């Protein structure tokens, strides 16, 4: 597949994300769709973990992608395209969460990995203890949304502190503080689960500095 406005790569190399943004701005009708195809699963996962409701997450991603589509010309390349897209998605989620702040928090979905991906099945994995998964996700959902967004990006999605800070538009120290406070709140909420370790439970022992998230809320390695 070739895109107008994208110089041909060596040996038919696929265009970079930045190439696709430039092609979209130049009027290529296929470039932005290809960009979405590359990154929609991770954008969806971030939205779902952050906002905690499938319909709200889907609306937030749609709002964010429309925003990115319309404002692509403002992208200057100071950050990676993925960082730019994630920032727009997280901000769309936070806007929605602020609007519903007075309402009870909706628990995050259960541990089926298909909930994290809008299309296509994933290979079957060993099912974690569903009760533990639900408790952990409820604890994550109960966090203030700024702390939840930081933990989703750093502990669940596997982004570095600097990347998360850029996505959320705050200082790195703010991300560290939000993660520390969120982890402490979750550790308190989930403290009783540690008693399961001696009984062969599903929550593994972790160092004090590590995320309290057990296997039910898996940490993803960045692409």
Secondary structure, DSSP 8 states (H G I E B T S, - for coil): ---TT----GGG----HHHHHHHHHTT-TTHHHHHHHHHHHHHHHHHHHHH--HHHHHHHHHHHHHHHHHTGGG--SSS-HHHHHHHHHHHHHHHHHHHTTTS-------S-GGGG-SSS---------HHHHHHHHHHHHTS-HHHHHHHIIIIIS---HHHHHHHHTS-HHHHHHHHHHHHHHHHHHTGGGGGGGGGT-S-----TTS----TTS------
